[in-house]
């Protein structure tokens, strides 16, 4: 019997349904595991952070075993009580391991430090056998500490620390001295000690000194590195000498060939320095001549360098002077421009003052400059005795005043009233104020000067400009002064 379309449709529905159930069960299982294992996971992380695998291996191992049992039981669908019992054992063991590891890190502080130092110089690679012994001693120490066997734990710890320090030293020597040792070993195979014994011996002595320096202070490598560099040089030098001797023997060379080759090198050096040497009395005199010429050349070079530095300093000083002169010129130019501007402004001001002076006759007003102010003394403006009203006959004069004030359209204007000494001082003060106010009102009302520009003040008889004992003096003291404050222009 074949499968109908309806049957196929139903099968697909069941497959989808079963798949959905499976995924839901998987998600549920994941949520269940996270919930059950949360405390154990936290304890495991804490134990690992405390380095329990190394410092508390027994407790850590017990905790891992209980953790694995719980995970296996969960995977097999075992009873939750059994799983929770295993997890509780895991948490207890792991927490205990974390505590023990922290205590061990304090008790074995210098041991752990020695292990870290050895590991930093790759002692596990360059001193593998000693490293293995040190690791075994460390493991015995922490196991004894876990078993509360403090005395034996400390004994193993002391031994482990010694081994780690030894491994560290061996690793340092292996890394820094290996090249020199390899050079000397190759030199022995090439019979260098027989052909160049003194140079070879110098290389050996330098190697021994470098090793001794490392033994004395393995953390200060400046001196050992310098000695190693010299030892490598002497080892290569000895190998070169041996090769030259061997080549000479193989080519049936003679001592004369060696001397002539040496003299040729000296001659080439002399040619390059411009020195003249003689070799008929040996190479010593020629060498001294070359040394002397080279020293002279060096002194000449040092003198040239000093002269160059002096020239640079002089150039720098001259550049500073030039810069200062440029600044002075710029400042002078700015000052000149400002001076020209001030002179032009002063000239314009004088022209405007002159223009104001020409507006009035001597009988109408006197125009003077007082600092930054211009004073227009209206000698032609008079009032009836005791009065402050402006006589219509003065309208032409006040129109000229208006024109003068508009020469400085942004300036402030102060109108000052004065009297002679006849009458009471308070009465004269009131009268002077009233007359000044009348002039101010006239200028703002009749000619439309802005009110904010105009102020009036009365001084009464307090500021005479002539003798009040004469009629002419009193006439001069009875006056209106108009002050134009130029700083506001």
PyMOL commands that set and color helices and strands:
alter all, ss='L'
color gray80, all
select helices_A, chain A and resi 5-49+52-55+57-75+80-107+109-120+123-126+128-146+150-189+192-195+197-216+222-250+255-273+283-359+392-408+425-446+451-453+471-477+486-488
alter helices_A, ss='H'
color red, helices_A
select strands_A, chain A and resi 366-370+373-377+412-418+454-460+479-485
alter strands_A, ss='S'
color yellow, strands_A
deselect
rebuild
show_as cartoon
